[in-house]
Amino acid sequence: MGLNKGKRNKKTHGKCRRCGEKAYHLQKGQCASCGFGKTKKRNDFNTAKPRKE
């Protein structure tokens, strides 16, 4: 009942041309870090603390 870990032989992520991170998904053609492959840059909303009012 284990997972098939023998089929992990392909590279999913390569080096991104925009940010240089190894987060460019080769099949999607999109970077998981900066969003290269789309027109707008990816910005992470989870980094800032929520405002208390």
C-alpha positions in Angstrom: 0.0 0.0 0.0 2.9 2.4 -0.5 3.3 5.2 -3.0 5.0 4.5 -6.4 8.3 6.1 -5.8 10.1 4.3 -8.6 8.6 6.5 -11.2 10.4 9.7 -10.0 12.9 9.9 -12.8 12.0 13.1 -14.7 12.9 16.7 -13.9 9.9 18.8 -13.1 11.6 22.1 -12.3 14.5 23.8 -14.0 16.3 27.2 -13.6 14.2 30.3 -14.1 15.4 32.9 -16.6 13.9 35.8 -14.6 14.7 35.1 -11.0 17.4 32.3 -11.2 15.6 30.0 -8.8 15.2 26.3 -9.7 11.4 26.7 -9.6 10.5 26.9 -13.4 8.0 24.1 -14.1 9.1 22.6 -17.4 5.7 21.2 -18.5 3.7 24.2 -17.4 6.2 26.8 -18.6 5.8 28.9 -15.5 8.0 29.7 -12.5 6.6 28.9 -9.1 8.8 31.5 -7.4 8.3 34.7 -9.6 5.6 33.7 -12.0 7.7 33.9 -15.2 5.7 32.6 -18.1 2.8 35.0 -17.2 2.7 38.7 -17.9 2.7 39.8 -14.3 5.2 39.0 -11.5 4.0 36.7 -8.8 3.7 38.4 -5.4 3.3 36.4 -2.2 0.5 37.6 0.1 1.4 35.3 2.9 4.6 37.1 3.9 3.0 40.1 5.5 1.3 39.9 8.9 -2.4 40.7 8.8 -3.5 44.1 10.2 -5.2 44.2 13.6 -7.8 46.9 13.9 
